[in-house]
Amino acid sequence: MFIDTHVHLNADQYEEDVEEVIERALEAGVSKMVVIGFDRKTIRKAMELTERYPFIYAVVGWHPVDAVDCTEEDLEWIESLAAHPKVVGIGEMGLDYYWDKSPKEVQQKLFRRQIQLAKKVNLPIVIHNRDATADVVRILKEEEAEQVGGIMHCFSGSVEIAKECITMNFLISLGGPVTFKNAKGPKQVAKEIPLNKLLIETDAPYLTPHPHRGKRNEPVYVTLVAEEIAKLKEVSIEEVASITTENALKLFKIDE
């Protein structure tokens, strides 16, 4: 049994065949999927999916790249959705200094607002970090994000940063890049971070694992992520599946 803790089944790439995509995942033992909504359109679609499928849960928030588009009404809406029984987290939020659509100060302000919102509704947070590690860690500390904890999504930092995030009550989530031949960082993290602090994800339709790189990613491929972690840790895939599933259920407060 696997849980894909970060998937975008609400993306346009699945417009034509989302049911088949979900079916393939279920057949491979992916028993639950957490769909991430990060703007008006994707949040609405994430909520629709939770209504249609009993094993799909949602995380709702606002992506840092689009921080300039987020209004007070959007934040109020996200807060109201947090009361929904199948909304299990707030995000993905954070900082993205790779794209320059939203100025850094706008991103940082929205990041702080969403951490405060998550503390108010008592839900864990899902962190997006691209080229902004120092500021992400600093803001998490300043806003006392450890009160709710959460996930460092598709973690690409060092073992040292991973350990620092764990002390702040965060789990480290690994996705497709851990399977890439040249991905020294994620492989090292997979080896050195204990299984009870790890999660698995796809970030589908993006970051497709080897050997399907270059094609559309799907939640079924979370099994390839688990397989690679098992290999690196020299444990069985069953152990990786069992412990990462337990970690996700506990973090998201999902009852089996």
C-alpha positions as CSV (number, residue, x, y, z in Angstrom):
1,M,0.0,0.0,0.0
2,F,1.4,3.4,-1.1
3,I,0.3,7.0,-0.6
4,D,1.2,9.5,-3.2
5,T,1.4,12.5,-0.9
6,H,1.7,15.2,-3.7
7,V,0.0,14.8,-7.0
8,H,-1.7,17.3,-9.4
9,L,-4.6,15.1,-10.8
10,N,-6.3,18.5,-11.2
11,A,-3.9,19.5,-13.9
12,D,-5.0,20.0,-17.5
13,Q,-2.7,17.1,-18.6
14,Y,-5.3,14.7,-17.1
15,E,-8.3,16.4,-18.7
16,E,-9.0,13.4,-21.0
17,D,-8.2,10.3,-18.9
18,V,-8.1,11.1,-15.2
19,E,-10.2,8.0,-14.4
20,E,-7.8,5.7,-16.2
21,V,-4.8,7.3,-14.5
22,I,-6.5,6.8,-11.1
23,E,-7.4,3.2,-12.0
24,R,-3.7,2.4,-12.9
25,A,-2.6,3.8,-9.6
26,L,-5.1,1.8,-7.5
27,E,-4.2,-1.4,-9.4
28,A,-0.5,-0.9,-8.4
29,G,-1.4,-0.5,-4.7
30,V,-1.5,3.3,-4.5
31,S,-4.4,3.3,-2.0
32,K,-4.6,7.1,-1.4
33,M,-3.7,10.2,-3.3
34,V,-3.3,13.8,-2.0
35,V,-4.2,16.3,-4.7
36,I,-2.6,19.7,-4.3
37,G,-4.6,22.8,-5.2
38,F,-2.5,26.0,-5.5
39,D,-4.6,28.6,-7.3
40,R,-8.4,29.2,-7.9
41,K,-8.7,26.7,-10.7
42,T,-6.7,23.9,-9.2
43,I,-8.2,24.3,-5.8
44,R,-11.7,24.0,-7.2
45,K,-10.7,20.9,-9.2
46,A,-9.0,19.3,-6.2
47,M,-12.2,19.7,-4.1
48,E,-14.3,18.1,-6.9
49,L,-11.9,15.1,-7.0
50,T,-12.3,14.6,-3.2
51,E,-16.1,14.5,-3.6
52,R,-15.9,12.0,-6.4
53,Y,-13.3,9.5,-4.9
54,P,-13.3,8.4,-1.3
55,F,-9.5,7.7,-1.4
56,I,-8.5,11.2,-2.6
57,Y,-7.7,14.0,-0.2
58,A,-6.8,17.7,-0.8
59,V,-4.3,20.2,0.3
60,V,-5.2,23.8,-0.6
61,G,-3.1,26.9,-0.7
62,W,-1.4,29.4,-3.0
63,H,1.8,28.8,-5.0
64,P,4.6,31.3,-4.6
65,V,5.1,31.8,-8.3
66,D,1.5,33.2,-8.5
67,A,1.7,35.2,-5.2
68,V,0.9,38.5,-7.0
69,D,-2.5,37.1,-8.0
70,C,-3.6,36.1,-4.5
71,T,-6.3,38.3,-2.9
72,E,-7.7,38.6,0.6
73,E,-10.8,36.8,-0.7
74,D,-8.7,33.9,-1.8
75,L,-7.1,33.6,1.6
76,E,-10.6,33.7,3.3
77,W,-11.8,31.0,0.8
78,I,-8.8,28.8,1.6
79,E,-9.5,29.2,5.3
80,S,-13.1,28.3,4.9
81,L,-12.1,25.1,2.9
82,A,-9.9,24.1,5.7
83,A,-13.0,23.0,7.6
84,H,-13.8,20.4,5.0
85,P,-13.2,16.9,6.4
86,K,-11.1,15.9,3.3
87,V,-8.8,18.9,3.3
88,V,-5.7,17.6,5.1
89,G,-3.2,20.5,4.7
90,I,-2.4,24.0,3.6
91,G,-0.2,24.5,0.5
92,E,1.7,24.2,-1.6
93,M,3.2,27.4,-0.2
94,G,6.7,28.7,0.0
95,L,9.3,30.6,-2.1
96,D,10.3,30.2,-5.7
97,Y,13.3,32.4,-6.8
98,Y,13.7,30.6,-10.1
99,W,10.7,32.2,-11.8
100,D,10.4,36.0,-11.5
101,K,6.6,36.5,-11.9
102,S,6.1,37.5,-8.2
103,P,8.7,39.7,-6.4
104,K,10.5,38.1,-3.5
105,E,8.9,40.4,-0.9
106,V,5.3,39.6,-2.2
107,Q,6.1,35.8,-2.0
108,Q,7.5,36.1,1.5
109,K,4.5,38.1,2.8
110,L,2.1,35.5,1.3
111,F,4.2,32.6,2.7
112,R,4.0,34.1,6.2
113,R,0.2,34.7,5.8
114,Q,-0.4,31.1,4.9
115,I,1.7,29.7,7.8
116,Q,-0.4,31.9,10.1
117,L,-3.5,30.6,8.5
118,A,-2.4,27.0,8.9
119,K,-1.7,27.6,12.6
120,K,-5.2,29.1,13.0
121,V,-6.9,26.1,11.4
122,N,-4.4,23.6,12.8
123,L,-3.4,21.9,9.6
124,P,0.1,20.9,8.4
125,I,1.8,22.8,5.6
126,V,3.3,21.7,2.3
127,I,6.4,23.6,1.3
128,H,7.5,24.5,-2.2
129,N,11.2,25.7,-2.3
130,R,13.1,26.5,-5.4
131,D,16.4,28.3,-5.1
132,A,15.3,29.9,-1.8
133,T,16.4,27.5,1.0
134,A,17.9,30.1,3.4
135,D,14.8,32.3,3.3
136,V,12.4,29.3,3.5
137,V,14.1,28.0,6.6
138,R,14.4,31.4,8.2
139,I,10.7,32.2,7.7
140,L,9.6,28.8,8.9
141,K,11.6,29.5,12.1
142,E,10.4,33.1,12.5
143,E,6.7,32.1,12.1
144,E,7.1,29.1,14.4
145,A,5.8,26.7,11.8
146,E,6.9,23.8,13.9
147,Q,3.6,24.2,15.7
148,V,1.8,22.6,12.8
149,G,4.8,21.0,11.0
150,G,4.4,19.6,7.5
151,I,6.2,18.4,4.4
152,M,9.3,19.6,2.5
153,H,7.8,18.7,-0.9
154,C,10.1,17.1,-3.5
155,F,13.1,17.8,-1.3
156,S,16.3,18.6,-3.2
157,G,18.5,20.1,-0.5
158,S,21.4,18.6,1.5
159,V,21.2,16.1,4.3
160,E,22.1,18.9,6.7
161,I,19.1,21.0,5.6
162,A,16.9,17.9,5.8
163,K,17.9,17.3,9.4
164,E,17.3,21.0,10.2
165,C,13.8,20.7,8.8
166,I,13.1,17.5,10.7
167,T,14.0,19.4,14.0
168,M,11.2,21.9,12.9
169,N,8.6,19.1,12.8
170,F,8.8,18.5,9.0
171,L,8.9,15.3,7.0
172,I,11.1,15.0,4.0
173,S,9.3,14.0,0.8
174,L,11.1,12.4,-2.1
175,G,9.8,12.2,-5.7
176,G,11.0,11.2,-9.2
177,P,14.4,12.9,-9.0
178,V,15.6,10.3,-6.4
179,T,15.6,7.8,-9.4
180,F,17.7,10.0,-11.7
181,K,21.2,8.7,-12.2
182,N,22.9,12.0,-11.5
183,A,20.7,13.0,-8.5
184,K,23.4,12.7,-5.8
185,G,21.6,15.0,-3.3
186,P,18.2,13.2,-3.1
187,K,20.0,9.8,-3.1
188,Q,22.1,10.8,-0.1
189,V,19.0,12.1,1.7
190,A,17.2,8.8,1.0
191,K,20.2,6.9,2.4
192,E,20.8,9.0,5.5
193,I,17.3,10.2,6.7
194,P,15.4,7.6,8.7
195,L,12.4,6.1,7.0
196,N,10.1,7.4,9.8
197,K,10.9,10.9,8.6
198,L,10.3,10.2,4.9
199,L,7.3,10.4,2.5
200,I,7.0,9.5,-1.1
201,E,5.3,11.5,-3.9
202,T,5.2,12.0,-7.7
203,D,4.4,15.7,-8.2
204,A,2.7,14.2,-11.3
205,P,2.3,15.2,-14.1
206,Y,5.8,16.7,-13.5
207,L,9.2,15.1,-12.5
208,T,8.6,11.7,-14.0
209,P,10.9,9.0,-12.5
210,H,13.4,6.9,-14.5
211,P,12.8,5.0,-16.8
212,H,9.8,7.1,-18.0
213,R,11.6,10.5,-17.9
214,G,10.3,12.8,-20.5
215,K,6.8,11.4,-20.5
216,R,3.8,12.5,-18.4
217,N,4.1,11.5,-14.8
218,E,1.3,9.5,-13.0
219,P,0.6,8.5,-9.4
220,V,1.3,4.9,-10.3
221,Y,5.0,5.8,-10.6
222,V,5.2,6.5,-6.9
223,T,6.0,2.8,-6.7
224,L,9.3,3.5,-8.6
225,V,10.2,6.2,-6.0
226,A,9.6,3.7,-3.2
227,E,11.6,1.0,-5.1
228,E,14.6,3.4,-5.4
229,I,14.5,4.3,-1.7
230,A,14.3,0.6,-0.8
231,K,17.4,-0.1,-2.9
232,L,19.3,2.9,-1.4
233,K,18.4,1.9,2.1
234,E,18.9,-1.8,1.5
235,V,15.4,-2.7,2.8
236,S,12.3,-4.2,1.2
237,I,9.9,-2.1,-0.8
238,E,7.2,-3.4,1.6
239,E,9.0,-1.7,4.5
240,V,9.2,1.6,2.6
241,A,5.5,1.4,1.6
242,S,4.4,0.5,5.1
243,I,6.4,3.2,7.0
244,T,5.9,6.0,4.5
245,T,2.1,5.3,4.5
246,E,2.1,5.3,8.3
247,N,4.0,8.7,8.3
248,A,1.5,10.2,5.8
249,L,-1.7,8.9,7.7
250,K,-0.3,10.3,10.9
251,L,0.7,13.7,9.5
252,F,-2.6,14.2,7.6
253,K,-4.6,12.8,10.5
254,I,-6.3,10.3,8.1
255,D,-8.1,7.4,9.8
256,E,-7.7,4.0,8.2
